[in-house]
Amino acid sequence: MPTKILKSLLVVVPFIIVLALFAVRNRIDNQTVQPEINNAEVLSESAENLDDQAAPVTLTVKLENSQQLTFSKVITDSISASAWLKMVDQENENLQIAFTEFSFGEFVSGINGTAPASSEAFWSFNVNGKASEVGVSEYQVLPGDKLEFKLEKILP
């Protein structure tokens, strides 16, 4: 009799695992995912579109109340986005950027006193109109880049 139960389990358990995998896959497929880009592609596109090696980098911040803030700073060399943001922050009285340090790098945790109200929101980081697949510590800003931060909700 134990052999019969064992044979039944060998048939039923893999079937349950397959069903669970399909359920997880279906859930992932039904979620809206923000498009991501390859940082190398953004770097090469930025470099190709430069007429002058000292072009301004533009920062746009879109706040919840439909207010939009824009800042520019000319750079001549590639630097990390976090370093560039800190320079712009220091030079502009009407901009305050808060960073949180993690083992993998810095994370923008607040802009002008606006922080995500819960763990269900975050400041999205976009470069040249596309979501960046790397954070502000890793992204290397090039002259002419357009950076954007927008408060986004995490979809369930």
N, C-alpha and C positions, 0 to 999 in steps of 0.2 A: 503494500500500500504506500509506503514512503516514496517509492520510485514513481508511482503514479502522480503524487503531489508534486514531486520535483519536476517531472515532465510538464505538468500544467504550469508551474511557475516559470519554466524556461520559455514557454510560449507567451504567457500573460505579461511578464515583466518587460520584455523588449517592446511589446505592443504599447504599454503604458509610457515607456520612455519616448517612443516615437510620437505619441500623441502630445506629450508635454513639450517636445521640441517644436512641433507644429504650432502649438498654442503660443509659445514664446516668439517664434518667428512671425506669426500673424500679428502679435501685439507690437513688435518692433516695426513691421511694415506699415501699420496703421498710424504710427506716430509721425508727426511732422518734424522733420529734421532740418535744421538750418544748414544751407549749403556751405561747404567748406572749400577752401582753396589751398593750393600748395604754395607755401611761402616762396619757394624758388621761382615759381611762375610769376608771382607778384613782383619779385625783385627784378626779373628779366624784363617784364612789361614796363616797369617804372624806368629802368635804365634805357630802354629803347625809345621811350617817349620824351626824354629830356632834350631840350634845345640848349640849355645852359646848365653847367654843373653846379651852380649856386641857386637852385630854384627853391621857393618856399614850400615848406610842408604845412598843410592845413589841418587843423583839428576842429571837428564839429562835434558838439555835445548836444544831444536831443534829450531834453528833460520831459518828465511826465506831463507837465502842464502845457505842452506844445511849444514851450520856449526853446529857442535854439541859440547856442553860443558858438562863436567861430573865432579861432585864433590862428595866427600864422607865424612861422619863424623860419628864416633861411638857414639852411645847412649846406655844407660843402662836402661832408664825408658821411658815410653810413654810421649811425649810432643806434643803440637799442631804443625801442619805443618808450620804455620806462625812463631812460635817461633824458630823452627829448621832452617827454611829458613833464618831468621834474624841472627842466629849464624853463619851459613855457609857464608852468605853475609859479615859479619864483619871480618871473618877469611881469606877471599880470595879477593885479590886486583883486580882480573880480573872477579869479579862477582858483579853486582849492581842490586838489586831487589827493584822496587818501589811498594809500597802498597797504595791503596786508602781505606779509612775507610768509611764504610756504617753502617747503623743501625743494619744490620744483621751480620756484621763482616768485616774482611779485604778481599780485592780483589787484586790479583797481577795485577798491571796496566802496568808494564814495566820491562823488563829484559835487562841489558846492554844497556840501552838507546833505546831499541826497544819497542815501544808501538804500539798497533793496530792503523793502519792508519785511521780507521773510526769506526763507531759504528757497522760495519758489520764484525768485527773480534774480537777475544779475545784470551787470553792465556788459553788453555785447561789444566786442572789439572788431571793427570792420576796417579793411584797408582797400582803398581804391574801389569802393562799392561792393566788396565781397567779404564774407566772414573769414577771419583769419583762423587758420588751424593751429597757430602757435600763440602763446601769450605775449604780453607786452615786454617781458624780460628777454624773450628770444627773438622777437621780430626786429629786424634791422631796417630802420627808416632810411629811405633814400630821398634825395632832393626831388620834389614834385609829388611826393606821396600825399594822399588824402586819407587821414585817419578819422574814424567816427566812433563815438560811444553813444549807445542808446540803451535805456533801461528796458529790459525784455523780461517777459514771464517765461518760466520753464513749463513746457507743455507736459501734461500728465501722460 
